[in-house]
């Protein structure tokens, strides 16, 4: 009976060979490999994710700034429809994390001349402006329905946190918002 039990145990629990300790030359090699992987793969990946997140955050701020500027410009009607300095101020107030002047430090700054507010008019159902930008040569009789509009374009330059020999150059982030108003 004992032989039968030994034979069954031998089949159920096979003997596992004992792992011998590594020689002194191989000790610590996995630590070195893990350090190299962390330094050359994981850290640059983390830096890229952080810079991408910052650029995405700034692009959201720029889109919100363009919308705020267009909404501000839409509050005025007639010949005083555009208040360029008010639109620019409203847009910049909506994006407090974007600097008004560019420096060499990482971060976002407004491109010179932006946010830019423009106005015009167009016939309802078309996207062709009448009379060009900041003017309206169309009359109410020329269209079924005359529509005034305000367009705000916001652009900013984002300088990444980590720039390695031009590998991550500054990028220009842009957004445009248009508000259409019925002519009064």
Secondary structure, DSSP 8 states (H G I E B T S, - for coil): -HHHHHHHHHHHS----------TTTTTHHHHHHHHHIIIIIHHHHHHHHHHHHHHHHHHHHHHHHHHHHHHHHT--GGG---HHHHHHHHHHH-TTSBSS--SSSEEEE-TT-SEEEEEEEETT---EES-TT-----GGGSSSEEEEEEEEEEEEEE-S---TTSS--EEEEEEEEEEEE--
